[in-house]
Amino acid sequence: MLLAFDVGNTNIVLGLFKDGKLITNWRLETDIRKSADEYGMIINQLFQYQELDIEDVSDVIIATVVPSILYTLQHLSIKYFRRKAIVIGPGIKTGMIIRYDNPKQVGADRIVNAAAAVEKYGGPLIIIDLGTATTFCAVTEKGEYLGGTIAPGLKISSDALFEKTAKLPRVELEEPGQVICHNTNTSMQSGLVYGHMGMVDFIVRKMKDELKQISESGAEPTVIATGGLANLIDNGIDCIDHVDKMLTLEGLEILYRKNRNKRKPLTSEDVQKQVADYEESELKNR
């Protein structure tokens, strides 16, 4: 089985694949203070709860937008799964041409989403990831990754209102049902949620216009939304064609298949040495 890590700024989403199919997934809080052993214990408990055997994991793949946690997760992979994980980044085969000024600057999650969306839906595409940040990615009909837009996510905007004002409270991110609101909580919810819907609608329209200008066929882009807040935003606008909550995890499995032929299992000596190196490094940094 393949264990996939989709590491975001707020959550780590774990996906377990068997024969290419996602059989279960879990969501953990992203915490750079946790050690590899702490994450290992949590994952072991999750496996036990669903009557799964951690020994059946044959490989690991990681996409992260939090570089500081990568070393910990790589140590976790080596110690608990005896494999050095595939990490999405430079040198990974994606099957896509990335037309970005500096391809190394493109977030791993954006590349994974694009690879999955191209395989599942074909191009041209607009992919919206509604997480801690809200990202928009454009892909041509030939499957070329062009780039896109990055905006503050709903949670960031909500936190900023709470932290940067003296009297505004923290509110739940949900639709209030109206924009003429009669109390502070629903007024904030209206501005946050409907304002975000308006932003998504406007950027999608602009991206469609720009994609059509460079398209040979003039095909209408398919709009895919993913991320924890995708359903909330999709409820209020018509520009989203598909909500695909597991897009990033499925993209990791797709990229694993493209890169697994280069894989070699670690020997027991390799595992012992790399674990020892990690633990020595941990002691030096205390």
N, C-alpha and C positions, 0 to 999 in steps of 0.2 A: 504493500500500500504506500501511497505518497501522502506525506503531510506537508501542506502548504501554509505559509505564514504571510498574511497580508497585514503589514504593520503600518498603521496610521498614527497621527499625532495623538488621537484620543483613545483608540481601541486597536487591539490586535485581533484579527479574525483568522481563525484556524479552520482549514478545510481538510478533510480526510477523503482521499480518492482510492477506489478499488476498481481495477480494470478500466480506468479512465472515467469512472462515474463518481460524482460527489455523493458520499453516503451519509455524511454528517458534518456539522460545522459548529464552532463555538466562538464566543466573543469574550475577550479579556480586556482589562484596562491596560493601556500602555504605561509601563512604569520602568523608567531607566534605572531606578534604584534596586530593582529586584535582581538577584543573582541567577545564574543558569540553573542552579539546583532548586531555587524557589519556583522558577517557571517549570522545571522538570517535574516537581512534585504536583503542581497544579494540573499539568497535562496528564500525568499518570492517573490522577484521581478522576479526571474527565473520561479517560479511557475505561477505567474500572466501572464507573457509573453506567456506561452504555455497554458493558460487558464486551469490551474490545481488548485486544492484547497489544500492548505497546511494542512487543517484539515483532509484530507483523509489519511494522513500518520499515520499508526497504529504502526509502529515499526522502529527502527534504528539499524544499525550494522556498526561498524567501524573497519578498519584495518589501522594501521599507523606505519610508520617507523620513525616518528618524535614525540618522547614521550612528548616533551614540549607543543604540541598543544592538547594533549588528554583531559586535564582538561577543556579547553575551549569548545571543541566539546561535551564533556559529559554534560556540563552546557547548551549548545545549545539544546541538545536533551531533557533534562529535562524541560527547560523553554518553548520551542516552540512546542515540540511534546509529552510532558507529559510522556515520557518513559526514563528510564535509559538505554542507548544503550548497546547492546552486543559488547564487545571489544575482538577482536581476540588476544588470548594470553593463558597463562597457565590456565588449567581448561576447555578450550573449547573442545567440542567433535568434532573431525575431521574425525573419521573413518579410520585414517591412523596410522601405527606404524612409529614413527620417530626415525631412527637409527643415531642420531647425538650425539656427545660426551656430549653436554649439550643442550637438546631440547629447553630450554628457550632462547638460543642465536639465534635461527632461526628466521629470519625476518617474521613478520606477512604476508607480501605480498607473500613470497615464499611458506608458508604453504597454503595460500588461492589459489594460482596458482596451486599448486600440487593437492589439493583436487578437484578443478574444472577439471583439465586435466584428472585425473584418472576417474572421472565420465563420461566425454565426450568422451575420446579416449581409456581408458584402458591402462594398462602397458605392457611392460616397456616404459618409457618416458624420454626425455630430454626436459626441459622447459627453454627457454631463455627469460629473461625479459630485454628489451632494454630501460631503463629509465635513470635516473641520474647516477646510477650504472648499469653495465651489469651483471646480475646474471645468472648462469647456475645451474639447479637442476636436479638430477637423481632420478628416481623412478623405483622400480623393477616391474616385471610382477605381483607380488602379491600386488602391491600398497603400498610398503614400501618406505618411504622417506629416502634417503641415505645421502643427502648433495650435495655439488657441488663446484662451483667456483664463486668468486666475483671479478670483474675487474672494473676499472674506465670506466664510460660511455663515449659516444662520446662528450657530452656537457662538462663534466669535463675535458676531454683531450683538447678540443678546448679552454676552458677558461684558462687552464694552459699555453698553448702556448702563448696566448695573454698577460696574466698577468706576466709571468716569462721571457719574452723576451722584448728587447727594441724597436724593429722595426717591429715585426710581428703584423698584424692587426687581428681584430676579423672577422671571416668569417661565411657565411651561411653553414649549414650542408647539402650539396647536392653533388651528384656525378659530378665530372668534366668531365668524359667521357674518360680520358686518364691518364697515369701515367708519361709520359714525358711531363711535363707542362712548359709553357713559361712565367708564371708570378707567383708572390708570392701567390696570393689568391688561384688559382687553384692548385698550388703545395701543399699548406696546406690542401685544400679539399681532394686531392688525398691521402696524408699521413693519414689524419684522417679517411676518409670513407673507403678506400681500406685496410688500416691497420686494421681497426676494422673488416671488412669482413674476412680478413685473420685470425685474432684471433678467431673469432666465428667458422670458418671452422675447425681450428686446434683443439680447445677445444672439439668441438662436436665429431670429429674423435677419440680423446683420450677417451672421456667419453663412446662412443659406445664400444670401445675395452674393457674397464674396466667393463662395464655392461654385456657384453657377457661372460666374464670370470666367473661371479657369477650367470649367468642365467641357470636355469635348462633346458629350452627349446632351448636356443640360439636364441631367437626371436630378430629381428631387432628393436631397440627402435624407437618410433615415436618422431619426433622433432617438438616441438611447439614453436613459437615465439610470444611474446606479448610486449606491451609497445609502447610508442610514436614513436620510431625509427625503429620499426620492419619491416615496408615495405621498408624503405631505404636500410637496410642491406640485406633483402631477395632478392632484385632485382639483387644482384651481386654474390650470392652463391647458390649452389644446395642442401645443406644439410638440409634445413628447409622444413618440410612436410606441415605444416599449419601455417598461420599467423592468430592469434585469438586475436584481439584488445580488446575485452570485457571479456577476460578470468578472470581477477581479480574480476570484478564486478559480473560476473556469479558465481564465487567461493564464494563470500560473500553471495549470495542468497542461494547457496547450504549449506553452513555452518549454515546459519540462520535456514533452515529447520531442521537441525540436533540438534539445540539447543533451538528452540522456545518453546518446551513444558515446560521448566522451567520458562517461563516468567510470571510475574504478573504485571498488570498495577499499576501505582502509583496513590495514592489518591490525592485529592486536597491539603490536609494537607502535604503530602510527597513532592509534587511539591513546595509548598510555603516554606517549611523548607529548602529544598536543594538549592533552588534559593537564599534564604536569606544567607545561609552558604557560597555560592559561592561569593556573592556580598560583604560579610564581609571580606572574604579572599582577594578579589581584593583590598579593601580599605587598608588593612594592608600592602599589597605588593607595594603600590604606593610610 
